[in-house]
Amino acid sequence: MAFSLLLAALAITGMGVWMSRRWRLAGQSMMAVGGLALVSVIGLQVRQNVLPPKPTVRRAEMAVSYCLANCLLEDSAGGSGKVVLLFPQRRDMNEDIEQSYEDGFVASLRHGRGQLSLKAVHLDGANGDLSAFKQALDQNEETMAFVSYAGVPSGFETLFATGQSNRSSFFVFDSDATTHWLRALKDGRIKAVALPRPGSDVRSRETSVGMPEQIFDRFYLLATPANADEIAASLKAR
């Protein structure tokens, strides 16, 4: 985009130089317009490179990560290892939202005793594509825990057939408030699921302020093996 604007500004300036040979006033006017355009393009580039815009802080997303990170820390009991954050394809999630999820998770891990390293992975396929999740799991076998911000697809529990060697813990944020996670949660393969509270206002959630735990309690639910059926029933009753 900036390159196209630069070419356009140069073209206008060049046209002004040519026109000034026959029509002095008109040519000088074109040169002035081209010069202003060049200055504007250069100023825009300097601003983007030297003073890039700050990412939008999204406290609701950070609150989700705060809760899931605390669940992971409690489950790991001070252990160490790699944690993979699973995100949808890049085209399906705003960069500011993704960054807010990561920032919220990192902030929470500072309170843990173990040494946990984070790795962000984007699914190679749609959120509901079971094969995309299987591929992500197979490529990250030596992982202590997965945290999915893409929910889980229907039939997710089938990835853990009898004798399956992958013993990673799973934590999920299901933004669509499905119940695809129910069986795996009750079986203990998924440790916790965060999801939007039924009836919560999306606009209020996006502009929410306060402590992470307060925001989470106001706008989200946390499903665990202990309350899985109760949470699933509340979602179906919407």
WOCOR-V753878 format. One record per residue. N is the residue number from 1. RES is the residue in one letter. BURIAL is # if it has 9 or more other C-alpha atoms within 8 Angstrom, else .. D_FIRST is the distance of its C-alpha to the first C-alpha in Angstrom with 2 decimals. Layout:
N_RES_BURIAL_D_FIRST ; N_RES_BURIAL_D_FIRST
//
This chain:
1_M_._0.00 ; 2_A_._3.81 ; 3_F_._5.42 ; 4_S_._5.20 ; 5_L_#_6.38 ; 6_L_#_8.69 ; 7_L_._10.06 ; 8_A_._10.74 ; 9_A_#_12.50 ; 10_L_#_14.44 ; 11_A_#_15.44 ; 12_I_#_16.77 ; 13_T_#_18.62 ; 14_G_#_20.06 ; 15_M_#_21.20 ; 16_G_#_22.84 ; 17_V_#_24.71 ; 18_W_#_25.98 ; 19_M_#_27.02 ; 20_S_#_28.84 ; 21_R_._31.34 ; 22_R_._32.61 ; 23_W_._31.60 ; 24_R_#_31.44 ; 25_L_._30.58 ; 26_A_#_27.83 ; 27_G_#_26.36 ; 28_Q_#_26.50 ; 29_S_#_24.79 ; 30_M_#_21.85 ; 31_M_#_21.75 ; 32_A_#_21.86 ; 33_V_#_18.93 ; 34_G_#_16.87 ; 35_G_#_18.19 ; 36_L_._17.35 ; 37_A_#_13.71 ; 38_L_#_13.69 ; 39_V_._15.54 ; 40_S_._13.28 ; 41_V_#_10.13 ; 42_I_._12.65 ; 43_G_._14.18 ; 44_L_._11.20 ; 45_Q_#_10.80 ; 46_V_#_14.57 ; 47_R_#_14.87 ; 48_Q_#_12.74 ; 49_N_._14.65 ; 50_V_._17.99 ; 51_L_._18.30 ; 52_P_._16.37 ; 53_P_._17.24 ; 54_K_._20.52 ; 55_P_._20.83 ; 56_T_._22.86 ; 57_V_._26.50 ; 58_R_#_27.94 ; 59_R_#_31.68 ; 60_A_#_32.76 ; 61_E_#_30.95 ; 62_M_#_32.34 ; 63_A_#_35.76 ; 64_V_#_35.64 ; 65_S_#_34.99 ; 66_Y_#_37.66 ; 67_C_#_40.19 ; 68_L_#_39.43 ; 69_A_#_39.43 ; 70_N_#_42.79 ; 71_C_#_44.13 ; 72_L_#_43.09 ; 73_L_#_44.70 ; 74_E_._47.86 ; 75_D_._47.97 ; 76_S_._47.38 ; 77_A_._50.09 ; 78_G_#_48.67 ; 79_G_#_47.83 ; 80_S_#_45.14 ; 81_G_#_42.61 ; 82_K_#_39.12 ; 83_V_#_37.45 ; 84_V_#_34.67 ; 85_L_#_32.29 ; 86_L_#_31.35 ; 87_F_#_28.11 ; 88_P_#_26.84 ; 89_Q_#_24.08 ; 90_R_#_20.78 ; 91_R_._19.48 ; 92_D_._22.64 ; 93_M_#_22.53 ; 94_N_._20.28 ; 95_E_._19.61 ; 96_D_#_21.37 ; 97_I_#_24.31 ; 98_E_#_24.66 ; 99_Q_._24.60 ; 100_S_#_27.19 ; 101_Y_#_29.43 ; 102_E_#_29.30 ; 103_D_#_29.94 ; 104_G_#_32.86 ; 105_F_#_34.36 ; 106_V_._34.18 ; 107_A_#_35.76 ; 108_S_#_38.63 ; 109_L_#_39.35 ; 110_R_._40.21 ; 111_H_._43.45 ; 112_G_#_44.47 ; 113_R_._47.09 ; 114_G_._45.79 ; 115_Q_#_43.04 ; 116_L_#_40.27 ; 117_S_._37.07 ; 118_L_._34.03 ; 119_K_._31.82 ; 120_A_._28.97 ; 121_V_#_28.92 ; 122_H_#_26.77 ; 123_L_#_28.85 ; 124_D_._28.30 ; 125_G_._28.93 ; 126_A_#_29.42 ; 127_N_#_31.21 ; 128_G_._34.32 ; 129_D_#_34.49 ; 130_L_#_37.58 ; 131_S_._36.78 ; 132_A_#_33.51 ; 133_F_#_35.65 ; 134_K_#_38.28 ; 135_Q_#_35.85 ; 136_A_#_34.57 ; 137_L_._38.22 ; 138_D_._39.34 ; 139_Q_._36.66 ; 140_N_._37.63 ; 141_E_._41.42 ; 142_E_._42.27 ; 143_T_#_40.79 ; 144_M_#_42.84 ; 145_A_#_40.86 ; 146_F_#_37.94 ; 147_V_#_36.18 ; 148_S_#_34.38 ; 149_Y_#_31.79 ; 150_A_#_31.52 ; 151_G_#_35.12 ; 152_V_#_37.35 ; 153_P_#_37.95 ; 154_S_._41.23 ; 155_G_._43.72 ; 156_F_#_42.28 ; 157_E_#_45.87 ; 158_T_._46.50 ; 159_L_._44.44 ; 160_F_._47.39 ; 161_A_._50.33 ; 162_T_._53.66 ; 163_G_._53.52 ; 164_Q_._49.76 ; 165_S_._49.22 ; 166_N_._46.07 ; 167_R_._47.42 ; 168_S_._44.23 ; 169_S_#_44.17 ; 170_F_#_41.64 ; 171_F_#_40.16 ; 172_V_#_38.04 ; 173_F_#_35.90 ; 174_D_#_36.20 ; 175_S_#_33.80 ; 176_D_._35.11 ; 177_A_._38.70 ; 178_T_._40.21 ; 179_T_._43.41 ; 180_H_#_42.31 ; 181_W_#_43.15 ; 182_L_#_46.71 ; 183_R_._48.78 ; 184_A_#_47.01 ; 185_L_#_47.34 ; 186_K_#_51.03 ; 187_D_._51.58 ; 188_G_._50.10 ; 189_R_#_47.25 ; 190_I_#_44.81 ; 191_K_#_45.85 ; 192_A_#_44.00 ; 193_V_#_41.55 ; 194_A_#_39.61 ; 195_L_#_38.66 ; 196_P_#_37.95 ; 197_R_#_41.15 ; 198_P_._42.08 ; 199_G_._41.56 ; 200_S_._39.35 ; 201_D_._36.81 ; 202_V_._33.19 ; 203_R_._31.98 ; 204_S_._34.72 ; 205_R_#_33.83 ; 206_E_#_30.20 ; 207_T_._31.42 ; 208_S_#_34.48 ; 209_V_._35.75 ; 210_G_._38.70 ; 211_M_._39.97 ; 212_P_#_38.56 ; 213_E_#_41.95 ; 214_Q_._42.34 ; 215_I_#_38.98 ; 216_F_#_39.79 ; 217_D_._43.26 ; 218_R_._41.98 ; 219_F_#_39.24 ; 220_Y_#_40.03 ; 221_L_#_42.95 ; 222_L_._43.93 ; 223_A_#_45.74 ; 224_T_#_48.05 ; 225_P_#_50.81 ; 226_A_._53.26 ; 227_N_._51.69 ; 228_A_#_49.73 ; 229_D_._51.86 ; 230_E_._51.87 ; 231_I_#_48.06 ; 232_A_#_47.68 ; 233_A_._50.25 ; 234_S_._48.47 ; 235_L_#_45.25 ; 236_K_._47.17 ; 237_A_._48.91 ; 238_R_._45.77
//
